Amino acid sequence: MSGGPKLNVRVAEVVKVNDLITRFRFVARDGGLLPAFSGGAHTVVEMDDNGTRRLNPYSLMSDPEDRTGYEISVRRDDAGRGGSLYMHRHVRPGMDMVLSHPVNLFPLDNRARKHLFIAGGIGITPFLAMTRQLARFGGRFELHYATRNPALCAYGDSLKAAHGDRVHLYFDEQGDTLPLADLLSRQPLGTHLYCCGPKGMLNWVRSAAATAGWATHAVHFEEFTAPATGAPFAVTLERSGKTLTVGSTQSLLEAMEAAGVDAPYLCRGGACGQCETDVVRCDGRIDHRDHWLTPEDMATNTKIMPCVSRFEGRTLVIDR
């Protein structure tokens, strides 16, 4: 996506959903329609945070049929690198911003006869667009949505109002347990499973689906990982002839971009594989934090995903 066309938008609405989540609506600055997207798509929001350029991916949650604007929801992360705090503290209606064109790495599979959705926390956002899309065209689905408590159950009431008994809510503090094994065992032939939520939930659902014998092609995950903070490290870019220092709250990809190196990306969250880069020399340990490379690839230290991975050691040279 690097260097691709961008969308010049204006912030139309900023709405506090609950203590942690705020919703943002963007419209085209020229008053026209925005590009079409499908349920499961995301956009990358560009931010200028006091001179620090941040690019964070967020799922599009608005109705795919509504091209007059895009909506996202952002969960505040007080211990994060700063993108969510910038969105919560600085973004206001009337502000001009830049978005990427929508990209869908988590689409509905049209071969499915039914869609089973599992969401945790802010992982509900892609399913808001997906359920609207399916409801419009008569698609079969059921949604199971777990949060800490009712106050943090963003959009739970509106989902229940729109889709009735196809939506099931679970609250940890009330002792609710999502009956995953039962759900997986009673689905009709041709059902596809989709999960978006915290890493613990993703691992749980992945393991349960494998145990239950679900085919891998029928199980779908959205796994954006925020780039980790850590100690600064140096990296040499062999083709570019540059040596960079990656800051403690900066990703390798961001450091490359700040140095004027055109590096590819789609998700910026370790899920799509677009930024995969060959490692020319490594004297140390690569801290792999992506969901793309296999464990075998990670063990060889010959590949790195610059969007999320870090390095500890003496020398890292990559092919960029």
One Martini backbone bead per residue (centre of mass of N, CA, C, O) as a GRO file, in nm:
protein
  320
    1MET     BB    1   0.051   0.066  -0.011
    2SER     BB    2   0.277   0.227  -0.050
    3GLY     BB    3   0.212   0.526  -0.225
    4GLY     BB    4  -0.075   0.531  -0.240
    5PRO     BB    5  -0.377   0.626  -0.244
    6LYS     BB    6  -0.566   0.875  -0.079
    7LEU     BB    7  -0.793   1.000   0.175
    8ASN     BB    8  -0.967   1.300   0.200
    9VAL     BB    9  -1.081   1.396   0.521
   10ARG     BB   10  -1.351   1.456   0.756
   11VAL     BB   11  -1.460   1.515   1.067
   12ALA     BB   12  -1.800   1.464   1.172
   13GLU     BB   13  -1.768   1.258   1.427
   14VAL     BB   14  -1.766   1.238   1.800
   15VAL     BB   15  -1.829   0.941   2.004
   16LYS     BB   16  -1.902   0.836   2.314
   17VAL     BB   17  -1.962   0.507   2.418
   18ASN     BB   18  -1.748   0.474   2.652
   19ASP     BB   19  -1.480   0.470   2.866
   20LEU     BB   20  -1.298   0.341   2.602
   21ILE     BB   21  -1.494   0.421   2.357
   22THR     BB   22  -1.468   0.575   2.027
   23ARG     BB   23  -1.644   0.736   1.767
   24PHE     BB   24  -1.579   0.776   1.409
   25ARG     BB   25  -1.654   1.013   1.143
   26PHE     BB   26  -1.603   1.015   0.787
   27VAL     BB   27  -1.560   1.253   0.521
   28ALA     BB   28  -1.543   1.399   0.235
   29ARG     BB   29  -1.415   1.705   0.156
   30ASP     BB   30  -1.583   1.722  -0.134
   31GLY     BB   31  -1.870   1.558  -0.076
   32GLY     BB   32  -1.833   1.281  -0.165
   33LEU     BB   33  -1.783   0.961  -0.229
   34LEU     BB   34  -1.673   0.674  -0.106
   35PRO     BB   35  -1.537   0.393  -0.124
   36ALA     BB   36  -1.599   0.082  -0.146
   37PHE     BB   37  -1.703  -0.183   0.086
   38SER     BB   38  -1.658  -0.463   0.299
   39GLY     BB   39  -1.703  -0.676   0.530
   40GLY     BB   40  -1.384  -0.652   0.719
   41ALA     BB   41  -1.268  -0.393   0.665
   42HIS     BB   42  -0.993  -0.155   0.647
   43THR     BB   43  -0.823   0.135   0.779
   44VAL     BB   44  -0.569   0.384   0.760
   45VAL     BB   45  -0.467   0.613   1.004
   46GLU     BB   46  -0.345   0.933   0.996
   47MET     BB   47  -0.092   1.091   1.213
   48ASP     BB   48   0.004   1.406   1.383
   49ASP     BB   49   0.218   1.371   1.669
   50ASN     BB   50   0.415   1.608   1.714
   51GLY     BB   51   0.580   1.479   1.443
   52THR     BB   52   0.452   1.201   1.472
   53ARG     BB   53   0.398   0.933   1.263
   54ARG     BB   54   0.083   0.772   1.241
   55LEU     BB   55  -0.036   0.425   1.158
   56ASN     BB   56  -0.367   0.299   1.197
   57PRO     BB   57  -0.567   0.024   1.214
   58TYR     BB   58  -0.928   0.006   1.125
   59SER     BB   59  -1.232  -0.100   1.141
   60LEU     BB   60  -1.513  -0.105   0.949
   61MET     BB   61  -1.857  -0.039   1.086
   62SER     BB   62  -2.020   0.047   0.868
   63ASP     BB   63  -2.227   0.063   0.614
   64PRO     BB   64  -2.148  -0.050   0.299
   65GLU     BB   65  -2.388   0.128   0.161
   66ASP     BB   66  -2.243   0.383   0.300
   67ARG     BB   67  -2.063   0.638   0.112
   68THR     BB   68  -2.071   0.909   0.297
   69GLY     BB   69  -1.913   0.722   0.517
   70TYR     BB   70  -1.690   0.648   0.785
   71GLU     BB   71  -1.656   0.403   1.057
   72ILE     BB   72  -1.500   0.401   1.381
   73SER     BB   73  -1.342   0.231   1.663
   74VAL     BB   74  -1.168   0.335   1.969
   75ARG     BB   75  -0.950   0.203   2.198
   76ARG     BB   76  -0.816   0.289   2.484
   77ASP     BB   77  -0.446   0.295   2.541
   78ASP     BB   78  -0.247   0.383   2.804
   79ALA     BB   79   0.005   0.163   2.722
   80GLY     BB   80   0.068   0.259   2.455
   81ARG     BB   81   0.210   0.445   2.177
   82GLY     BB   82  -0.050   0.679   2.104
   83GLY     BB   83  -0.284   0.652   1.895
   84SER     BB   84  -0.540   0.632   2.076
   85LEU     BB   85  -0.483   0.893   2.235
   86TYR     BB   86  -0.498   1.081   1.998
   87MET     BB   87  -0.787   1.024   1.915
   88HIS     BB   88  -0.916   1.102   2.195
   89ARG     BB   89  -0.765   1.397   2.244
   90HIS     BB   90  -0.754   1.543   1.926
   91VAL     BB   91  -1.003   1.450   1.782
   92ARG     BB   92  -1.227   1.655   1.581
   93PRO     BB   93  -1.462   1.816   1.453
   94GLY     BB   94  -1.335   1.935   1.130
   95MET     BB   95  -1.099   1.761   1.089
   96ASP     BB   96  -0.825   1.686   0.899
   97MET     BB   97  -0.764   1.378   0.718
   98VAL     BB   98  -0.602   1.052   0.652
   99LEU     BB   99  -0.674   0.773   0.439
  100SER     BB  100  -0.702   0.471   0.338
  101HIS     BB  101  -0.790   0.242   0.149
  102PRO     BB  102  -0.968  -0.020   0.153
  103VAL     BB  103  -0.906  -0.337   0.324
  104ASN     BB  104  -0.955  -0.705   0.290
  105LEU     BB  105  -0.863  -0.968   0.540
  106PHE     BB  106  -1.191  -1.030   0.651
  107PRO     BB  107  -1.392  -1.189   0.476
  108LEU     BB  108  -1.658  -1.308   0.352
  109ASP     BB  109  -1.767  -1.630   0.269
  110ASN     BB  110  -1.965  -1.720  -0.004
  111ARG     BB  111  -1.971  -2.039   0.058
  112ALA     BB  112  -2.135  -2.001   0.296
  113ARG     BB  113  -2.433  -2.100   0.476
  114LYS     BB  114  -2.292  -1.994   0.745
  115HIS     BB  115  -2.229  -1.753   1.020
  116LEU     BB  116  -1.983  -1.753   1.287
  117PHE     BB  117  -1.955  -1.520   1.554
  118ILE     BB  118  -1.660  -1.405   1.741
  119ALA     BB  119  -1.644  -1.167   2.016
  120GLY     BB  120  -1.406  -0.925   2.170
  121GLY     BB  121  -1.473  -0.637   2.243
  122ILE     BB  122  -1.342  -0.447   1.987
  123GLY     BB  123  -1.403  -0.703   1.792
  124ILE     BB  124  -1.693  -0.605   1.690
  125THR     BB  125  -1.658  -0.410   1.442
  126PRO     BB  126  -1.667  -0.594   1.182
  127PHE     BB  127  -1.960  -0.715   1.254
  128LEU     BB  128  -2.132  -0.469   1.194
  129ALA     BB  129  -2.094  -0.485   0.885
  130MET     BB  130  -2.159  -0.785   0.836
  131THR     BB  131  -2.454  -0.792   0.945
  132ARG     BB  132  -2.566  -0.587   0.749
  133GLN     BB  133  -2.497  -0.738   0.491
  134LEU     BB  134  -2.653  -1.002   0.552
  135ALA     BB  135  -2.934  -0.883   0.614
  136ARG     BB  136  -2.984  -0.761   0.332
  137PHE     BB  137  -2.929  -1.070   0.186
  138GLY     BB  138  -3.017  -1.318   0.382
  139GLY     BB  139  -2.806  -1.410   0.575
  140ARG     BB  140  -2.659  -1.645   0.782
  141PHE     BB  141  -2.640  -1.582   1.145
  142GLU     BB  142  -2.424  -1.565   1.444
  143LEU     BB  143  -2.364  -1.385   1.759
  144HIS     BB  144  -2.076  -1.378   1.988
  145TYR     BB  145  -2.042  -1.150   2.279
  146ALA     BB  146  -1.762  -1.050   2.478
  147THR     BB  147  -1.743  -0.889   2.803
  148ARG     BB  148  -1.693  -0.761   3.108
  149ASN     BB  149  -1.952  -0.564   3.079
  150PRO     BB  150  -2.225  -0.380   2.994
  151ALA     BB  151  -2.075  -0.099   2.974
  152LEU     BB  152  -1.858  -0.244   2.751
  153CYS     BB  153  -2.098  -0.312   2.537
  154ALA     BB  154  -2.055  -0.227   2.240
  155TYR     BB  155  -2.357  -0.236   2.057
  156GLY     BB  156  -2.542  -0.451   2.188
  157ASP     BB  157  -2.828  -0.323   2.175
  158SER     BB  158  -2.835  -0.273   1.865
  159LEU     BB  159  -2.796  -0.568   1.782
  160LYS     BB  160  -3.048  -0.680   1.923
  161ALA     BB  161  -3.253  -0.495   1.777
  162ALA     BB  162  -3.175  -0.593   1.480
  163HIS     BB  163  -3.127  -0.940   1.545
  164GLY     BB  164  -3.190  -1.061   1.809
  165ASP     BB  165  -3.140  -1.412   1.854
  166ARG     BB  166  -2.856  -1.381   1.691
  167VAL     BB  167  -2.771  -1.243   1.965
  168HIS     BB  168  -2.498  -1.291   2.207
  169LEU     BB  169  -2.432  -1.215   2.551
  170TYR     BB  170  -2.126  -1.166   2.757
  171PHE     BB  171  -2.026  -1.144   3.116
  172ASP     BB  172  -1.769  -1.184   3.320
  173GLU     BB  173  -1.878  -1.044   3.595
  174GLN     BB  174  -2.142  -1.259   3.570
  175GLY     BB  175  -2.027  -1.555   3.478
  176ASP     BB  176  -2.011  -1.581   3.188
  177THR     BB  177  -2.010  -1.843   2.926
  178LEU     BB  178  -1.885  -1.933   2.637
  179PRO     BB  179  -2.013  -2.211   2.440
  180LEU     BB  180  -1.799  -2.324   2.229
  181ALA     BB  181  -1.818  -2.632   2.195
  182ASP     BB  182  -2.121  -2.630   2.132
  183LEU     BB  183  -2.121  -2.443   1.889
  184LEU     BB  184  -1.929  -2.621   1.710
  185SER     BB  185  -2.110  -2.893   1.723
  186ARG     BB  186  -2.406  -2.747   1.601
  187GLN     BB  187  -2.327  -2.691   1.318
  188PRO     BB  188  -2.386  -2.670   1.006
  189LEU     BB  189  -2.315  -2.749   0.710
  190GLY     BB  190  -2.113  -2.474   0.591
  191THR     BB  191  -1.986  -2.337   0.822
  192HIS     BB  192  -1.839  -2.029   0.930
  193LEU     BB  193  -1.563  -1.897   1.116
  194TYR     BB  194  -1.537  -1.594   1.324
  195CYS     BB  195  -1.260  -1.398   1.476
  196CYS     BB  196  -1.252  -1.115   1.718
  197GLY     BB  197  -0.986  -1.026   1.949
  198PRO     BB  198  -0.815  -1.124   2.184
  199LYS     BB  199  -0.556  -1.340   2.198
  200GLY     BB  200  -0.685  -1.547   2.391
  201MET     BB  201  -0.936  -1.596   2.217
  202LEU     BB  202  -0.801  -1.682   1.956
  203ASN     BB  203  -0.657  -1.932   2.073
  204TRP     BB  204  -0.910  -2.074   2.177
  205VAL     BB  205  -1.061  -2.098   1.906
  206ARG     BB  206  -0.844  -2.241   1.746
  207SER     BB  207  -0.824  -2.492   1.928
  208ALA     BB  208  -1.126  -2.576   1.925
  209ALA     BB  209  -1.153  -2.613   1.618
  210ALA     BB  210  -0.940  -2.833   1.590
  211THR     BB  211  -1.068  -3.036   1.791
  212ALA     BB  212  -1.352  -3.032   1.621
  213GLY     BB  213  -1.260  -3.048   1.300
  214TRP     BB  214  -1.213  -2.796   1.153
  215ALA     BB  215  -1.161  -2.646   0.873
  216THR     BB  216  -0.934  -2.410   0.784
  217HIS     BB  217  -1.116  -2.266   0.555
  218ALA     BB  218  -1.357  -2.212   0.794
  219VAL     BB  219  -1.137  -2.028   0.948
  220HIS     BB  220  -1.143  -1.689   1.086
  221PHE     BB  221  -0.910  -1.409   1.134
  222GLU     BB  222  -0.839  -1.117   1.336
  223GLU     BB  223  -0.474  -1.001   1.397
  224PHE     BB  224  -0.402  -0.735   1.509
  225THR     BB  225  -0.083  -0.592   1.609
  226ALA     BB  226   0.065  -0.401   1.815
  227PRO     BB  227   0.336  -0.248   1.838
  228ALA     BB  228   0.607  -0.285   2.022
  229THR     BB  229   0.773  -0.209   2.286
  230GLY     BB  230   1.126  -0.104   2.346
  231ALA     BB  231   1.432  -0.124   2.286
  232PRO     BB  232   1.651   0.015   2.114
  233PHE     BB  233   1.760  -0.026   1.762
  234ALA     BB  234   1.968  -0.139   1.508
  235VAL     BB  235   1.963  -0.093   1.139
  236THR     BB  236   2.041  -0.226   0.819
  237LEU     BB  237   2.003  -0.116   0.479
  238GLU     BB  238   2.128  -0.248   0.206
  239ARG     BB  239   1.997  -0.106  -0.047
  240SER     BB  240   1.983   0.192   0.091
  241GLY     BB  241   2.235   0.256   0.284
  242LYS     BB  242   2.112   0.240   0.585
  243THR     BB  243   2.119   0.352   0.930
  244LEU     BB  244   1.905   0.273   1.203
  245THR     BB  245   1.702   0.394   1.474
  246VAL     BB  246   1.482   0.232   1.685
  247GLY     BB  247   1.251   0.322   1.881
  248SER     BB  248   1.067   0.236   2.162
  249THR     BB  249   0.779   0.355   2.003
  250GLN     BB  250   0.889   0.220   1.736
  251SER     BB  251   0.881   0.092   1.435
  252LEU     BB  252   1.054  -0.026   1.176
  253LEU     BB  253   0.864   0.086   0.963
  254GLU     BB  254   0.862   0.379   1.071
  255ALA     BB  255   1.167   0.426   1.041
  256MET     BB  256   1.177   0.387   0.736
  257GLU     BB  257   0.978   0.611   0.661
  258ALA     BB  258   1.138   0.846   0.803
  259ALA     BB  259   1.391   0.775   0.591
  260GLY     BB  260   1.244   0.733   0.293
  261VAL     BB  261   1.137   0.439   0.284
  262ASP     BB  262   0.967   0.225   0.065
  263ALA     BB  263   0.726   0.038   0.237
  264PRO     BB  264   0.529  -0.221   0.256
  265TYR     BB  265   0.162  -0.238   0.318
  266LEU     BB  266  -0.160  -0.308   0.496
  267CYS     BB  267  -0.202  -0.359   0.826
  268ARG     BB  268   0.027  -0.308   1.056
  269GLY     BB  269  -0.025  -0.617   1.232
  270GLY     BB  270   0.101  -0.909   1.135
  271ALA     BB  271  -0.115  -1.054   0.902
  272CYS     BB  272  -0.051  -1.023   0.571
  273GLY     BB  273   0.277  -1.015   0.458
  274GLN     BB  274   0.368  -0.755   0.292
  275CYS     BB  275   0.646  -0.679   0.477
  276GLU     BB  276   0.823  -0.897   0.415
  277THR     BB  277   1.173  -0.959   0.512
  278ASP     BB  278   1.493  -1.006   0.453
  279VAL     BB  279   1.767  -1.149   0.622
  280VAL     BB  280   2.113  -1.106   0.600
  281ARG     BB  281   2.190  -1.031   0.912
  282CYS     BB  282   2.225  -1.202   1.248
  283ASP     BB  283   2.324  -1.076   1.579
  284GLY     BB  284   2.072  -1.229   1.748
  285ARG     BB  285   1.725  -1.139   1.831
  286ILE     BB  286   1.413  -1.194   1.706
  287ASP     BB  287   1.099  -1.037   1.784
  288HIS     BB  288   0.835  -1.211   1.711
  289ARG     BB  289   0.481  -1.064   1.644
  290ASP     BB  290   0.346  -1.228   1.435
  291HIS     BB  291   0.096  -1.415   1.205
  292TRP     BB  292   0.269  -1.526   0.948
  293LEU     BB  293   0.497  -1.674   1.038
  294THR     BB  294   0.644  -1.950   1.097
  295PRO     BB  295   0.813  -2.113   1.333
  296GLU     BB  296   1.037  -2.193   1.134
  297ASP     BB  297   1.100  -1.909   1.027
  298MET     BB  298   1.168  -1.780   1.298
  299ALA     BB  299   1.413  -1.972   1.375
  300THR     BB  300   1.608  -1.869   1.131
  301ASN     BB  301   1.636  -1.550   1.098
  302THR     BB  302   1.535  -1.468   0.770
  303LYS     BB  303   1.280  -1.311   0.884
  304ILE     BB  304   1.075  -1.002   0.876
  305MET     BB  305   0.828  -0.787   1.042
  306PRO     BB  306   0.837  -0.443   1.055
  307CYS     BB  307   0.555  -0.368   1.194
  308VAL     BB  308   0.625  -0.555   1.489
  309SER     BB  309   0.918  -0.625   1.504
  310ARG     BB  310   1.215  -0.699   1.691
  311PHE     BB  311   1.552  -0.633   1.843
  312GLU     BB  312   1.832  -0.830   1.987
  313GLY     BB  313   2.167  -0.700   1.958
  314ARG     BB  314   2.427  -0.623   1.731
  315THR     BB  315   2.314  -0.737   1.433
  316LEU     BB  316   2.108  -0.586   1.163
  317VAL     BB  317   2.030  -0.703   0.829
  318ILE     BB  318   1.833  -0.581   0.558
  319ASP     BB  319   1.624  -0.604   0.256
  320ARG     BB  320   1.595  -0.239   0.162
   0.00000   0.00000   0.00000
